[in-house]
Amino acid sequence: MWIVELLIVLLFIWVGARMGSIGIGFAGGFGVLVLGVVFGLKPGSIPVDVILIIMGVISAIAAMQEAGGLDYLVHIATKVLKSKPKYITFLAPMVTYSMTLFAGSGLTALSTLPVIAEVAKREGIRPSRPLSIAAVASQIGITASPISAAVVFFSGELEKIGFDYIQLLMVSIPSSFLAVMLAAFVTNFLGKDLKDDPYYQERLAKGLIKEASATGESEAREITPQAKRSVLIFGLSIVCVLSYAVAISPSVGLVREPVIGRDHAIITFMLAAATLITLSCKVEAKNILNASTFKSGMSACICVLGVAWLGTTFVAAHLEEINVFAGNLLESKPWLLAVVLFFASMLLYSQAATTKALMPAALALGVTPLAAVAAFPAVSALFVLPTYPTLLAAIEFDDTGSTRVGKYVFDHPFLIPGTCTIVFAVILGFVFGGLIL
């Protein structure tokens, strides 16, 4: 019977993926209803903690965006990208990774993609190279961000077995960043050079390619003092989160009985940052609701609610069977957890949802903390299906046609850079984890 139930889970995930965007959350909730009513499965735990963290972080980011802070960050990123245009394939992922690390959301990369495409085209570099690895870097950066819901939830699970938030970041940040740089090196050799690409030459002959600006200057937006102030406030709030996490960490022990737990601290610091930004930067609070990051973040909450709830419902009902089937296998080959997470995140379409649905089960099956931490970057395989917003945007911004989806859906320029990044990150995770954990 569990096979039929698994097929039901996969069916609703597929339906949600076909609907796109918030639809995967809708379909996930529908799947829980079917599993409960038709098969008698007790609904699993709702990922309330993950959803609340996303809401808190997105509230602060949206307030910063409304104050002009994201424009300021894009302004800085643009200067970096244009400083050494020949190295765009390496600079682009550094920029998108850093923005994700700072903001806890990979969607911040959307605003830099047109600049990446423009600089690459102007330098005669195949735009698919920097665009593909930049999009992948924005996804894997989630597993290293101190304020991402995936990191916060996973660290909470690790703390139950004696490993804390700081140790997780000490492994995930260097392993994921170095993996991105190694994958950028590989990506730099993918595909024909732009001048030798017949598809590009055909589009050029038809006049379908807009000539790159001689100076590479994009439409500039005025950077106000309020914009800089909002970024400063948001940055300080992240420093406060990290400082508080260190203070209450069992390995440090500065605060042995904290009044506020780490998860609640992140939410309160983010809401406090949103308050200070709104007041000091003279932002209309009602306008924050219309910010693109706010809408994307609330959409992410629904997606996590649906798919993570669907996943926990199935896993909780069959944990014993899963233990028999996978327990010994994962014990002898712990790296297989990364393979499971890779394919699960491809379907669940969310790092936080994948982490919430599978990591507690993996740890319950006896997977070592080292293996779990090393495999963690594999929850970022959102690039396999070329339907994620950053991937679609990269395709749209590249009028040379080098960043395109082929005939078979999976033959797109994000697959090799993304897979290489995750493989490198998992290997490096075992290396750094062995030194730190």
N, C-alpha and C positions, 0 to 999 in steps of 0.2 A: 504493500500500500504506500510505503514511503516514496517509492519511485514515482507513483502517480502524483503524489503531493509535490514532489520536487519538480515534476513537469508543469504543474499548475503554477508554482513559483516562477519558473523560467518563462512560462507563457505570459504572465502578467508583467514581468520585467520587459519582455519583448514588446508587448503592447504599449507599455509606457515609453519605451525608447522610440517607437514609431510615432507616438504623439509628440514627443520632444518636450524640452523645457520642463515646466511644472507638471506635465502629464505623467511622468514616471512616478511622481509622488501620489497622484490620484490613483493610478493603476495599482500601486503597492498597497494602498489602503483597501481597494476593492479585493485584492488577493487575500488579505487578512480575513475579510468577510466570508469569502468562499471557503477558505481553509477552516474557519470556525463553524459555519452553518452546515456545509456539506460534509466535511471530514471530521468534525468534532474536535479540532485542535484548539487548545486554549491560547488566546492571543498572547504573544510575547510582550516583553517590557517595551514601553514607548520610550524612545531616546530623548527624554525631556532635557537632560543635562546638556547634550550636544546641541539641541535646538536653542536653548537659552544662551549658550555661549555664542553661537552664530548670531543671534539677535543682538546681543550686547556689543559684539565687535562691529557688526555691520552698522549699528546705530552711530557709533563713533566715526566710522569711515564715511558714512553718508553725510554726517555733519561737517566733516573735514572737506568733503567734496563740494558741499554747498558753499563753504567759505572760500573755495578756490584752492584748497590745499592740494588736491589731485593735479590740478593744472600746474602748480608749482613743482610737484614731483616729476611730472612729464617734462616740464621745462628743463629740469636738471638732467633727466634721462636723455633728452634730445641732445644736450650739449655733450654728454658722454659719448653717445653714438656717433656724433659728427666729428668728434675730436680725432679719431683714428679710423676713418671710414674703411680702409683696407682690411681691418680686423673686425668687421661687423659681425662675422659668424661667431666670434668669441665674445664681443662686447654685448651683443643683443641678449644672449641668455644670461649674462651677468646682471644686466639691467632688470630683466623680467623676474629673475630669481630673487634679486634683492628687494624688488617691490612687493613680491609675494611674501617674502620673509618678514618684511616690515608691516604689511597690512593684513596678513592672514587670509588673503583672498587672491586667487590666481586671476580673477577678472580684471584686476588693475592693469594687467598687461595689454588689454584691448587698446588703450589709448596710445601705446608706444608702437604698435604694429605698423601703422601707416608710415611712421618715421623710418622704421627698419626697412620696409619695402622700398621707400624712396631712396635712402642712402645706398642700399645694395644696387639698385638699378642704375643710379648715377655713376657708381664705380665699376659697372659692368660685371658685377658679381651675381650669380644666379640667386634670386631672392628666396627661393625655396629653402636654401641652406640656412640663412640666419632666421627666417620666419619659422621654420619647423622646429629648430632646437630652442628658439625663444619661447614658443608655445609650450613645449615639453617642460622647459625649465620653470615656467609659471605654474605648472601642475605639481611637479615634484617638490617645489619650494614649500608647499603646504605641509609636507612631512617634517619640515625643519622650522616652521614658524612658531614662536613661543605662544602666540595667541590663536592659532588655528584650533578648531574644534576637534580635529583628528588627533593632534598632538596632546591636547589637554585630556581627552578621554583616555587615550592609550596610556598616558603617564599615570592616570588614576588607577588603571588596571595593574600596571607594573608595581605601583606602591603597595598593593595588597600582598605582593610576594617579595617586598624588600628592596625594590629599585625605584628611584625617584625621577622626578621631572627634569632635574638638572643633568643627571646622567644620560637621560634620553637625548636631550639637546646636544650634549657633548659628543654623542655618536652621530646623530642624524644630520647636524649642520655640516661638519666637514665631509662626511661620506657623500651626502647628496650634492654638495657644491663641487667637489672634485669629480664626481660622476658626470655632472653636467659639462664640465670643461673637457673631460676625456671624450664624451660623446660629441662635443662641438668639433673636436679634432677629426673624428670619424666623418661627421656631417660635412666638413669642409671639402671632402673628396666625392660626395655623392652627386650623381647627375652630371650631365654635360655642362661645360661652361656656357654661359648665356649666349655668347656669340656663335656657338656651334649647335645650338638647339634649333632644330627645324621648325618646331611648333612656335617658338618665339619669332623666328624669321618670318613665318607665315602671318602671324598676327601683326608684326611690324609692317609687312608689305600691305596689309589691308587697312593700316592706319588705326588699329585698335589699341595701340599703346600710347599712353600720354607721355610726352617728353618730360624727363626728370628736370627739376629746377636746376639751373646752373650753380646756384649757391646752396641748393638743398634746403632752403628755408621753407618751413611750413607756416601756415597761418598762425601768427603769434597771438596769444591772449595776454592781457595785462595781468601782471603778477602784483597783487596788492599786499600791503603789510598784514592784512587779516589772513591772507592765504599762508604766509610764512608763519604767522602766529598759530594757526590751526595745526600745521605740521609739527611745530614745536610742542604743542600741548599733547598731540597724539603720541609723539615720540617719547615724551616724558612719562606718559601713562604706561607705555610698554616697559620703560626702565623700572617703573614702580612695580609692575607685575613681576618682572624678573627678580627684583630685589626682595619682594615679599616671598616669592617662591623659594629663594635661597634661604631666607631667614627661617621659614617654617620647615625646611627640608630636614628630615631625620638625620641625615649625614652631617648637617651643620649644627642644627639644634639651638639656634639663637632664640627661637620662640617655640617652646615645647608643647604648649596647649593653646594654639591659635584660636581666637574667637571666631574668625572667618576662615573657612577652608579655602584652598587654592582656586577651585572652580568658581566659588562665589566671589572671591577677590577679583578674578579676571572680569567677571560681569560688572561688579561695582566700579572698578577702575575705568572700564570702558564707558559706562553710563556717566560717570563723573567727568570723563574727558568730553563726552558729547555735550554735557551741560556747560562746561567751561568754554568750549568752542562756540556754542550757540550764544552765550551771553557776551563773551569778550570780542567775538568777531561779528556781532550784530547780524546773526543769521535768523531768518524767520523760521521758527520751528515747523510750521505747517509745510514749508517748501521742502524740508528734508524727506517727506514722504514721497516726493516726486523724483528724488535723485535716482539715477540709474543703478548705483550700487545698492541702494536700499531695496529697490524692486528685485534685483538679482539675489540679494541676500535672503529676502523673504521667500522667494521662489526656492532657494536652496533649503530653507527650513521645511517646506512642504515635501520636497524630494526626500530629504533625510527621514522625515516622519514616515512617509509611505514605504520606501524600500527597506529601511533599517527595521521597521516594525514587521514587515513581511519576512525578512531574513531571520530575525530573532524568534518569530513565531514558529518557523520551520525547524530551526536549529534546536530550540528549547524542547520541542516535542520529540526530537530524534537524537538527542545528545548521546544516549547510550549506544545506539546503532552506529553513530558517527565515531564514537570512541573505539568500538570494536573494529570498524573498517579502517580508520585513519590513525588511531593512536600509535600502534607499533610502527607503522610506515613513517610517520613524522618523527618518531623517536630515533629511527635508524637513518633517516634522510631528512633532517630538519629544513634543508633548503627548499624542499617541496612546498613548504608553507608559502614561500614567495610565489610559486607557480599558481597556487590556489588563489592567493590575493590578487594576482595579476588578472586572472580571468574573471574573478568576482567583481573587481572594480570596473572592468570593461563593461559589465552588465549593470551594476548598481549605479555607476556614473557619479560617484561621490566618494572622496577619500574618507570623509567622516562616516558616511553610511556603511562603507565596507569595513572600516575599523570597528564600528559599533556592532556590526552583524557577526564578524568572524573572529576578532582578536580574543574576546573572552572565552569563546569555545576552544580556540587554539591553546590558550594557556591552561584551560581546564583539562585538555587532553595530555598535558605534560610537556608541551613544547617549552624549551628552556628560554629564559629571558633573553639570552644572547641571540638565539635563533629568531625570536619574535621581533626584537629590535632591528636586527639585520634585514629581516624580510619586510619591515614596515614600509620602505619606499615603494614596494610593489602595489600598494593601494592606489598608486597614481597612474594606472594604465588607462586613463580616460581618453587617450589619443588613438586607441585601436580603431574605434568607429569614428570616422571624420565628421562628427555632428556636434561636437562640443563648441560653445560660443567662440573661444579663442581660435580654434581651428578653422571654423567657418569664416571668421573675420580675416585670418591670414590669407585664406584662399581669395576672399573678396578684394583685399587690398593689393594683391599681386596681379596687375594687369598684363604682365609678361606671359602668364599662363604656366609658369614653372611650378607654382604651388597649386596643383589640381588633383582631383580624384580620378583614378583610372576607371577602366571598364568593370573591374571586379570588386569595387568598394574598398577592399583592403590595400590595394596598390596605390597608396598615397605617400607623400614625402615625410609624414610624421612618424610612420611605423618604425623604420630603422633607427632614427635618432632616439625615439622614445624607448624602444626595447633595449638599445645599448645603454641608455642612461640608467634604467632600472637594474640591468645586469651588473653594471659597474657599481651602482650604489649598494646593492646587496652584498657583493664581494667586499667592498670597502667597509660595509657595516660589520661584517664578521671580523675584519681586521681591527677597526677602531673599537668595536665592542669587546673584543678579546683583551684590549689594553685597559679599558675603562670599567667594564661591568665586573 
